[in-house]
Amino acid sequence: MDAVRTIDSLAPHSRFGYAAGPMSEPVDPEAPLDEETTDFDPTEAEAEETGNSALRSFLGLFIVPLLVVLLCVAIFIGFGWIAYDRQSTRDYLSDLESGWKPRRVQAAYELSKILVSDPGALDKEPGAKAQVRRLFEEADDAEMRRYLALVLGRTGDREALPLLTTAASEDEDDRTRIYALLALGLLGDARARDPLAKALSDEDPGIRKTAAFALGEIRDPSAIPLLQPRLDDAVTDVRWNAALSLARLGSDSGVRVLETMVDRRLLAQVPDITPEQQEQAMMDGIRALAAVSGPAHRELFARVAKEDPNLKVRQAAMEAEKAVSAAVRR
């Protein structure tokens, strides 16, 4: 329904704000009033007034002051976060040494975000990479180590390779191992191939799928035969990441799996998958197919571009079809 209400949607009203309706019969001044109208109990009125007064006192003494305190705290926290967001890279590096754990962890997280858009941010700070390597090695907090692993990966610090390799295979925390594997992929160093290949056979599917993804990131074609067996993995995410990495490495051996990523009927059968994850899988699958097997899938792209209910998926299919058609014309 439209947010703006039209005049027709409102109940008719008189000029003075009363609801319009048929006029009532004139009232006979001599007629007796209804018993309901004449019944009045002063005791009930007094009790009602007392109750209202008690409620007002409660609101005044407790609720209102509490709301004021909560508002002040919210304002304080809000201004604190605004000020924190304005910190520089050097400020975050200093906070990594803080004695307060939440500040250290937040600084590591913020640095990992900064490096997404500016991978060279730490290059401008002398000694920053060595500082992060030292803190990663010394940190005993799992959350801190995870974000520092991402920082090391996103800076492209190849001196961090031994630290990340050890963490990827030996860390007691499985999530930290996953972050270290991801960081090895982000480094883009071919020397990470063997530790990543070893992780492909780990019993934890989260570690297997991250290793499959990371092998595609290092852009080493020698990883192709290592990834191909994962196309038959029992876990869907592992198969998908193996197929996508093979496509990034220029191999079409994962086309069969990529096709399943673009089929909504099959995606609907994946346990616990959300609509957003389905759509992301379809977009990734479309782009990978366009890269390694474009002309053979032009009809698929055209159909998805026309029929899929999601705008982003249709857009990805249209772009793939356009790119493939242009390549064929050349």
Contacts in CASP RR format, 6 or more apart in sequence:
PFRMAT RR
TARGET T0000
AUTHOR 0000-0000-0000
METHOD contacts of the structure
MODEL  1
MDAVRTIDSLAPHSRFGYAAGPMSEPVDPEAPLDEETTDFDPTEAEAEET
GNSALRSFLGLFIVPLLVVLLCVAIFIGFGWIAYDRQSTRDYLSDLESGW
KPRRVQAAYELSKILVSDPGALDKEPGAKAQVRRLFEEADDAEMRRYLAL
VLGRTGDREALPLLTTAASEDEDDRTRIYALLALGLLGDARARDPLAKAL
SDEDPGIRKTAAFALGEIRDPSAIPLLQPRLDDAVTDVRWNAALSLARLG
SDSGVRVLETMVDRRLLAQVPDITPEQQEQAMMDGIRALAAVSGPAHREL
FARVAKEDPNLKVRQAAMEAEKAVSAAVRR
11 19 0 8 1.000
12 19 0 8 1.000
12 20 0 8 1.000
12 21 0 8 1.000
13 19 0 8 1.000
13 20 0 8 1.000
14 20 0 8 1.000
84 106 0 8 1.000
87 95 0 8 1.000
87 110 0 8 1.000
89 111 0 8 1.000
89 114 0 8 1.000
89 121 0 8 1.000
89 122 0 8 1.000
89 124 0 8 1.000
89 125 0 8 1.000
89 128 0 8 1.000
90 125 0 8 1.000
92 107 0 8 1.000
92 110 0 8 1.000
92 111 0 8 1.000
92 114 0 8 1.000
93 107 0 8 1.000
93 111 0 8 1.000
93 122 0 8 1.000
93 125 0 8 1.000
93 128 0 8 1.000
93 131 0 8 1.000
94 107 0 8 1.000
95 103 0 8 1.000
95 104 0 8 1.000
95 106 0 8 1.000
95 107 0 8 1.000
96 104 0 8 1.000
96 107 0 8 1.000
96 108 0 8 1.000
96 111 0 8 1.000
96 131 0 8 1.000
96 132 0 8 1.000
96 135 0 8 1.000
97 104 0 8 1.000
97 135 0 8 1.000
98 104 0 8 1.000
98 107 0 8 1.000
101 141 0 8 1.000
101 144 0 8 1.000
104 141 0 8 1.000
104 144 0 8 1.000
105 141 0 8 1.000
105 143 0 8 1.000
105 144 0 8 1.000
105 147 0 8 1.000
108 144 0 8 1.000
108 147 0 8 1.000
108 148 0 8 1.000
108 151 0 8 1.000
109 147 0 8 1.000
111 121 0 8 1.000
111 122 0 8 1.000
111 132 0 8 1.000
111 147 0 8 1.000
111 151 0 8 1.000
112 147 0 8 1.000
112 150 0 8 1.000
112 151 0 8 1.000
112 154 0 8 1.000
114 121 0 8 1.000
115 121 0 8 1.000
115 122 0 8 1.000
115 150 0 8 1.000
115 151 0 8 1.000
115 154 0 8 1.000
115 155 0 8 1.000
116 154 0 8 1.000
119 154 0 8 1.000
119 155 0 8 1.000
119 156 0 8 1.000
120 155 0 8 1.000
122 128 0 8 1.000
122 129 0 8 1.000
122 132 0 8 1.000
122 151 0 8 1.000
122 155 0 8 1.000
123 155 0 8 1.000
129 152 0 8 1.000
129 155 0 8 1.000
129 157 0 8 1.000
129 159 0 8 1.000
129 160 0 8 1.000
132 148 0 8 1.000
132 151 0 8 1.000
132 152 0 8 1.000
132 155 0 8 1.000
132 157 0 8 1.000
132 160 0 8 1.000
133 152 0 8 1.000
133 157 0 8 1.000
133 159 0 8 1.000
133 160 0 8 1.000
133 163 0 8 1.000
135 144 0 8 1.000
135 148 0 8 1.000
136 145 0 8 1.000
136 148 0 8 1.000
136 149 0 8 1.000
136 152 0 8 1.000
136 160 0 8 1.000
136 163 0 8 1.000
136 167 0 8 1.000
137 163 0 8 1.000
139 145 0 8 1.000
139 148 0 8 1.000
142 173 0 8 1.000
142 175 0 8 1.000
142 176 0 8 1.000
145 167 0 8 1.000
145 171 0 8 1.000
145 173 0 8 1.000
145 176 0 8 1.000
145 179 0 8 1.000
146 175 0 8 1.000
146 176 0 8 1.000
146 179 0 8 1.000
147 179 0 8 1.000
149 164 0 8 1.000
149 167 0 8 1.000
149 176 0 8 1.000
149 179 0 8 1.000
149 180 0 8 1.000
149 182 0 8 1.000
149 183 0 8 1.000
150 179 0 8 1.000
150 182 0 8 1.000
150 183 0 8 1.000
150 186 0 8 1.000
152 160 0 8 1.000
152 163 0 8 1.000
152 164 0 8 1.000
152 183 0 8 1.000
152 187 0 8 1.000
153 160 0 8 1.000
153 164 0 8 1.000
153 183 0 8 1.000
153 184 0 8 1.000
153 185 0 8 1.000
153 186 0 8 1.000
153 187 0 8 1.000
154 183 0 8 1.000
154 186 0 8 1.000
156 186 0 8 1.000
156 187 0 8 1.000
156 188 0 8 1.000
157 187 0 8 1.000
158 187 0 8 1.000
158 189 0 8 1.000
160 183 0 8 1.000
160 187 0 8 1.000
161 184 0 8 1.000
161 187 0 8 1.000
161 189 0 8 1.000
161 191 0 8 1.000
161 192 0 8 1.000
164 180 0 8 1.000
164 183 0 8 1.000
164 184 0 8 1.000
164 187 0 8 1.000
164 192 0 8 1.000
165 180 0 8 1.000
165 184 0 8 1.000
165 192 0 8 1.000
165 195 0 8 1.000
167 176 0 8 1.000
167 177 0 8 1.000
167 180 0 8 1.000
168 177 0 8 1.000
168 180 0 8 1.000
168 181 0 8 1.000
168 184 0 8 1.000
168 195 0 8 1.000
168 196 0 8 1.000
168 199 0 8 1.000
169 177 0 8 1.000
169 195 0 8 1.000
169 198 0 8 1.000
169 199 0 8 1.000
171 177 0 8 1.000
171 180 0 8 1.000
174 204 0 8 1.000
174 207 0 8 1.000
177 199 0 8 1.000
177 207 0 8 1.000
178 206 0 8 1.000
178 207 0 8 1.000
178 210 0 8 1.000
181 196 0 8 1.000
181 199 0 8 1.000
181 207 0 8 1.000
181 210 0 8 1.000
181 211 0 8 1.000
181 214 0 8 1.000
182 210 0 8 1.000
182 213 0 8 1.000
182 214 0 8 1.000
184 192 0 8 1.000
184 195 0 8 1.000
184 196 0 8 1.000
184 214 0 8 1.000
184 218 0 8 1.000
185 192 0 8 1.000
185 196 0 8 1.000
185 213 0 8 1.000
185 214 0 8 1.000
185 215 0 8 1.000
185 216 0 8 1.000
185 217 0 8 1.000
185 218 0 8 1.000
186 214 0 8 1.000
186 217 0 8 1.000
187 218 0 8 1.000
188 217 0 8 1.000
188 218 0 8 1.000
188 219 0 8 1.000
189 218 0 8 1.000
190 218 0 8 1.000
190 220 0 8 1.000
190 222 0 8 1.000
192 214 0 8 1.000
192 218 0 8 1.000
193 215 0 8 1.000
193 218 0 8 1.000
193 220 0 8 1.000
193 222 0 8 1.000
193 223 0 8 1.000
193 226 0 8 1.000
196 211 0 8 1.000
196 214 0 8 1.000
196 215 0 8 1.000
196 218 0 8 1.000
196 223 0 8 1.000
197 211 0 8 1.000
197 215 0 8 1.000
197 223 0 8 1.000
197 226 0 8 1.000
199 207 0 8 1.000
199 208 0 8 1.000
199 210 0 8 1.000
199 211 0 8 1.000
200 208 0 8 1.000
200 211 0 8 1.000
200 212 0 8 1.000
200 215 0 8 1.000
200 226 0 8 1.000
200 227 0 8 1.000
200 229 0 8 1.000
200 230 0 8 1.000
201 208 0 8 1.000
202 208 0 8 1.000
202 211 0 8 1.000
205 233 0 8 1.000
205 235 0 8 1.000
205 237 0 8 1.000
205 238 0 8 1.000
206 237 0 8 1.000
206 238 0 8 1.000
208 230 0 8 1.000
208 233 0 8 1.000
208 235 0 8 1.000
208 238 0 8 1.000
209 235 0 8 1.000
209 237 0 8 1.000
209 238 0 8 1.000
209 240 0 8 1.000
209 241 0 8 1.000
210 241 0 8 1.000
212 227 0 8 1.000
212 230 0 8 1.000
212 238 0 8 1.000
212 241 0 8 1.000
212 242 0 8 1.000
212 245 0 8 1.000
213 241 0 8 1.000
213 244 0 8 1.000
213 245 0 8 1.000
215 223 0 8 1.000
215 226 0 8 1.000
215 227 0 8 1.000
215 245 0 8 1.000
216 223 0 8 1.000
216 227 0 8 1.000
216 244 0 8 1.000
216 245 0 8 1.000
216 246 0 8 1.000
216 248 0 8 1.000
216 249 0 8 1.000
217 245 0 8 1.000
217 248 0 8 1.000
219 248 0 8 1.000
219 249 0 8 1.000
220 249 0 8 1.000
221 249 0 8 1.000
221 250 0 8 1.000
221 251 0 8 1.000
223 245 0 8 1.000
223 249 0 8 1.000
224 246 0 8 1.000
224 249 0 8 1.000
224 251 0 8 1.000
224 253 0 8 1.000
227 242 0 8 1.000
227 245 0 8 1.000
227 246 0 8 1.000
227 249 0 8 1.000
228 242 0 8 1.000
228 246 0 8 1.000
228 251 0 8 1.000
228 253 0 8 1.000
228 254 0 8 1.000
230 238 0 8 1.000
230 239 0 8 1.000
230 241 0 8 1.000
230 242 0 8 1.000
231 239 0 8 1.000
231 242 0 8 1.000
231 243 0 8 1.000
231 246 0 8 1.000
231 253 0 8 1.000
231 254 0 8 1.000
231 256 0 8 1.000
231 257 0 8 1.000
232 239 0 8 1.000
233 239 0 8 1.000
233 242 0 8 1.000
236 270 0 8 1.000
239 257 0 8 1.000
240 257 0 8 1.000
240 261 0 8 1.000
240 281 0 8 1.000
240 284 0 8 1.000
242 254 0 8 1.000
242 257 0 8 1.000
243 254 0 8 1.000
243 255 0 8 1.000
243 257 0 8 1.000
243 258 0 8 1.000
243 261 0 8 1.000
243 285 0 8 1.000
243 288 0 8 1.000
244 258 0 8 1.000
244 284 0 8 1.000
244 285 0 8 1.000
244 288 0 8 1.000
246 252 0 8 1.000
246 253 0 8 1.000
246 254 0 8 1.000
246 292 0 8 1.000
247 254 0 8 1.000
247 258 0 8 1.000
247 288 0 8 1.000
247 289 0 8 1.000
247 291 0 8 1.000
247 292 0 8 1.000
248 288 0 8 1.000
248 291 0 8 1.000
250 291 0 8 1.000
250 292 0 8 1.000
251 292 0 8 1.000
252 292 0 8 1.000
252 293 0 8 1.000
255 289 0 8 1.000
255 292 0 8 1.000
255 293 0 8 1.000
258 285 0 8 1.000
258 288 0 8 1.000
258 289 0 8 1.000
258 293 0 8 1.000
259 289 0 8 1.000
259 297 0 8 1.000
259 300 0 8 1.000
260 266 0 8 1.000
260 267 0 8 1.000
261 267 0 8 1.000
261 281 0 8 1.000
261 282 0 8 1.000
261 284 0 8 1.000
261 285 0 8 1.000
261 288 0 8 1.000
262 282 0 8 1.000
262 285 0 8 1.000
262 286 0 8 1.000
262 289 0 8 1.000
262 300 0 8 1.000
262 304 0 8 1.000
264 278 0 8 1.000
264 282 0 8 1.000
264 308 0 8 1.000
267 273 0 8 1.000
267 278 0 8 1.000
267 281 0 8 1.000
267 282 0 8 1.000
268 278 0 8 1.000
270 278 0 8 1.000
273 281 0 8 1.000
279 310 0 8 1.000
279 312 0 8 1.000
279 313 0 8 1.000
282 304 0 8 1.000
282 308 0 8 1.000
282 310 0 8 1.000
282 313 0 8 1.000
282 316 0 8 1.000
283 312 0 8 1.000
283 313 0 8 1.000
283 316 0 8 1.000
286 301 0 8 1.000
286 304 0 8 1.000
286 313 0 8 1.000
286 316 0 8 1.000
286 317 0 8 1.000
286 320 0 8 1.000
287 316 0 8 1.000
287 320 0 8 1.000
289 297 0 8 1.000
289 300 0 8 1.000
289 301 0 8 1.000
289 320 0 8 1.000
290 297 0 8 1.000
290 301 0 8 1.000
290 320 0 8 1.000
290 323 0 8 1.000
290 324 0 8 1.000
294 301 0 8 1.000
294 320 0 8 1.000
294 324 0 8 1.000
294 327 0 8 1.000
295 324 0 8 1.000
295 327 0 8 1.000
295 328 0 8 1.000
297 320 0 8 1.000
297 324 0 8 1.000
298 321 0 8 1.000
298 324 0 8 1.000
298 325 0 8 1.000
301 317 0 8 1.000
301 318 0 8 1.000
301 320 0 8 1.000
301 321 0 8 1.000
301 324 0 8 1.000
302 317 0 8 1.000
302 321 0 8 1.000
304 313 0 8 1.000
304 314 0 8 1.000
304 317 0 8 1.000
305 314 0 8 1.000
305 317 0 8 1.000
305 318 0 8 1.000
305 321 0 8 1.000
306 314 0 8 1.000
308 314 0 8 1.000
308 317 0 8 1.000
END
